[in-house]
């Protein structure tokens, strides 16, 4: 997995994974979403993994192209005390849906590579 964009909150402590950083796909939430596709029950991909440090949790959702193929993943890593899974899940799915809507329009004019 390669980090291509990042937003850092203003906190005393934050996860420092810079743009261009590479991580093994099998241990990241985004990597699991890209590998597995869906959660097998609802048809909606969502992966939650415990982070590399105690108390960290990562969650990811897919970003799909116009044909429904997963072309990327959107994830968040935060301390477990920063809110429950439901809130992060809903926010990620909403952000992913907005990105997909833009991608669906853009992909009419440019080719989006499939993983």
ABEGO torsion letter per residue (X at the ends): XBBABBBBBBBABBBBBBBGBBBBAAABAAAAAAAAGBAGAAGBBBBBBBBABBGBBBBBBBBBBAAGBBABBBBBBBBAAAEBAAAAAAAAAAAAAAAAAAAAAAAAABBBBBX
